[in-house]
């Protein structure tokens, strides 16, 4: 199948769970990528409510040890081995990106634009999702594997105390990343005819 719009780069972005610690670019390139994505991600009324934390080296490992302890406490006995295997695979990676929303910035946005107050939460979450995708795509372009995880409520309070993060930062997602140690499984798709309607 041919396409008039280049999409090979889109196809490279997959959820990668078998991660390694082999560096393919310098850490400084990661810093620059995160800054560029933050600056260029579209946000409602240019509110820029997203916040990021990058964990590398011991911080990355300690984070997944924290997640493991919290999840093991909450998981039923017959699920603990699977939980341990999954979370340890994230810890084997190179680093982790934590995604947050600044709730104070959201509250200000709702106050400044009362007509859209009920919509603002959805819109800022959509913007955070775009940021997640931008960063994920940039990692994939450099052959860096990643996935998106959500251990939010289990870890948020302990995480904020540990890293001394502001109380008004609400955690949205976690993105472990690293070298791709195993290709993802073949992906299945629903027929596009049931998901896309075109009127012309």
C-alpha positions as CSV (number, residue, x, y, z in Angstrom):
1,X,0.0,0.0,0.0
2,X,1.3,3.4,-0.9
3,X,0.7,6.6,1.1
4,X,1.0,10.2,0.0
5,X,1.9,11.2,3.5
6,X,5.0,9.8,5.1
7,X,4.0,7.5,8.0
8,X,6.8,5.1,8.5
9,X,7.8,7.0,11.6
10,X,4.3,6.6,13.0
11,X,4.5,2.8,12.5
12,X,7.8,2.6,14.5
13,X,6.1,3.8,17.7
14,X,5.0,0.7,19.7
15,X,4.7,-0.3,23.3
16,X,8.0,-1.9,24.1
17,X,8.2,-3.9,27.4
18,X,11.6,-5.7,27.0
19,X,13.9,-2.8,27.8
20,X,17.6,-2.6,28.2
21,X,20.1,0.0,29.4
22,X,22.1,0.5,26.2
23,X,22.4,4.2,25.4
24,X,21.8,5.2,21.8
25,X,22.0,9.0,22.3
26,X,23.7,11.1,25.0
27,X,21.6,12.1,28.0
28,X,21.8,15.7,26.9
29,X,19.8,14.8,23.8
30,X,17.0,13.6,26.0
31,X,17.1,16.8,27.9
32,X,16.8,18.8,24.7
33,X,14.0,16.6,23.4
34,X,11.9,17.0,26.5
35,X,12.4,20.8,26.4
36,X,11.5,21.0,22.7
37,X,8.4,18.9,23.2
38,X,7.3,21.0,26.2
39,X,7.8,24.2,24.2
40,X,6.0,23.0,21.0
41,X,3.1,20.9,22.4
42,X,-0.2,22.7,21.8
43,X,-2.2,23.5,24.9
44,X,-5.6,25.2,25.5
45,X,-5.2,29.0,25.6
46,X,-1.4,28.4,25.7
47,X,-1.9,27.3,29.3
48,X,1.1,24.9,29.4
49,X,-0.2,23.0,32.4
50,X,2.0,19.9,31.8
51,X,5.0,19.2,34.0
52,X,7.7,16.5,33.4
53,X,10.3,14.7,35.6
54,X,13.1,12.7,34.1
55,X,14.6,9.9,36.2
56,X,17.9,8.4,35.3
57,X,20.4,6.0,36.9
58,X,19.7,5.4,40.6
59,X,16.6,7.6,40.5
60,X,15.1,5.4,37.7
61,X,15.9,2.2,39.6
62,X,14.6,3.5,42.9
63,X,11.4,4.6,41.3
64,X,10.6,1.2,40.0
65,X,11.5,-0.3,43.4
66,X,8.9,2.0,44.9
67,X,6.3,1.0,42.3
68,X,7.0,-2.7,42.9
69,X,6.6,-2.4,46.7
70,X,3.3,-0.5,46.4
71,X,1.9,-2.8,43.7
72,X,2.9,-6.0,45.6
73,X,1.2,-4.7,48.7
74,X,-2.0,-4.2,46.7
75,X,-1.9,-7.3,44.4
76,X,-3.5,-10.6,45.2
77,X,-1.1,-13.5,46.0
78,X,-1.6,-15.2,42.6
79,X,-0.7,-12.1,40.7
80,X,2.5,-11.1,42.5
81,X,5.0,-13.1,40.3
82,X,3.5,-11.5,37.2
83,X,3.6,-8.0,38.8
84,X,7.3,-8.5,39.8
85,X,8.3,-9.7,36.3
86,X,6.5,-6.8,34.5
87,X,7.8,-4.0,36.8
88,X,11.4,-5.4,36.8
89,X,11.3,-5.2,33.0
90,X,10.7,-1.5,33.3
91,X,13.6,-1.2,35.8
92,X,16.0,-2.7,33.3
93,X,15.6,0.3,31.1
94,X,17.6,3.4,30.7
95,X,15.2,5.9,32.4
96,X,11.7,7.0,33.1
97,X,9.7,10.1,32.3
98,X,6.9,11.1,34.7
99,X,4.0,13.2,33.4
100,X,2.1,15.6,35.7
101,X,-0.5,18.2,35.5
102,X,-0.2,21.5,37.4
103,X,-3.6,21.7,39.2
104,X,-3.0,25.4,40.2
105,X,-2.4,26.3,36.5
106,X,-5.6,24.4,35.7
107,X,-7.6,26.3,38.3
108,X,-6.3,29.6,37.0
109,X,-7.3,28.6,33.5
110,X,-10.8,27.7,34.7
111,X,-11.1,31.1,36.5
112,X,-9.8,33.1,33.6
113,X,-12.1,31.4,31.1
114,X,-15.3,30.7,33.1
115,X,-17.4,30.0,29.9
116,X,-15.2,26.9,29.3
117,X,-14.6,25.9,32.9
118,X,-16.3,22.5,32.6
119,X,-14.2,21.7,29.6
120,X,-10.7,22.7,30.8
121,X,-9.9,19.5,32.6
122,X,-10.6,17.5,29.5
123,X,-8.6,19.9,27.3
124,X,-5.5,19.9,29.5
125,X,-5.5,16.1,29.6
126,X,-5.8,16.0,25.9
127,X,-2.7,18.3,25.7
128,X,-0.9,16.1,28.1
129,X,-1.7,13.1,25.9
130,X,-0.3,15.0,22.9
131,X,2.9,15.7,24.8
132,X,3.2,12.0,25.8
133,X,2.8,11.1,22.1
134,X,5.3,13.7,20.9
135,X,8.0,12.4,23.3
136,X,7.1,8.7,22.6
137,X,7.4,9.4,18.9
138,X,10.8,11.2,19.3
139,X,12.1,8.2,21.3
140,X,10.9,5.8,18.6
141,X,12.6,7.9,15.9
142,X,15.9,7.2,17.7
143,X,15.2,3.5,18.1
144,X,14.4,3.9,21.8
145,X,11.6,1.7,23.2
146,X,9.0,2.9,25.6
147,X,5.6,2.2,27.0
148,X,3.0,4.2,29.0
149,X,2.1,3.1,32.5
150,X,-0.4,4.3,35.1
151,X,0.4,3.5,38.7
152,X,-0.8,6.9,39.7
153,X,-2.8,6.6,42.9
154,X,-0.6,3.9,44.4
155,X,2.6,6.0,44.2
156,X,1.7,9.7,44.1
157,X,2.0,10.7,47.7
158,X,5.2,8.7,48.4
159,X,6.7,9.9,45.1
160,X,6.1,13.6,45.8
161,X,7.6,13.3,49.3
162,X,10.6,11.4,47.9
163,X,11.4,13.9,45.1
164,X,10.1,16.9,47.0
165,X,7.6,17.8,44.2
166,X,4.9,20.5,44.6
167,X,1.6,19.3,46.0
168,X,-0.2,20.8,43.1
169,X,1.5,18.5,40.6
170,X,-0.9,15.6,39.9
171,X,0.7,12.5,38.3
172,X,-0.8,11.4,35.0
173,X,1.5,8.7,33.6
174,X,4.9,7.1,33.7
175,X,7.0,6.2,30.6
176,X,9.9,3.8,31.1
177,X,12.3,3.8,28.1
178,X,15.4,2.1,27.0
179,X,17.0,0.0,24.3
180,X,14.7,-2.4,22.5
181,X,15.7,-5.9,23.6
182,X,12.8,-7.7,22.0
183,X,10.5,-6.7,19.1
184,X,6.9,-6.3,20.0
185,X,4.3,-8.8,19.0
186,X,2.4,-8.5,15.8
187,X,-0.4,-5.9,16.2
188,X,-4.0,-6.6,15.3
189,X,-6.3,-4.0,14.0
190,X,-10.1,-3.5,13.9
191,X,-11.3,-2.8,10.4
192,X,-10.9,0.9,9.6
193,X,-14.3,0.9,7.9
194,X,-15.9,0.6,11.4
195,X,-13.7,3.4,12.8
196,X,-13.5,6.0,10.1
197,X,-16.3,7.8,8.2
198,X,-15.5,10.0,5.2
199,X,-18.0,12.4,3.7
200,X,-17.1,14.2,0.4
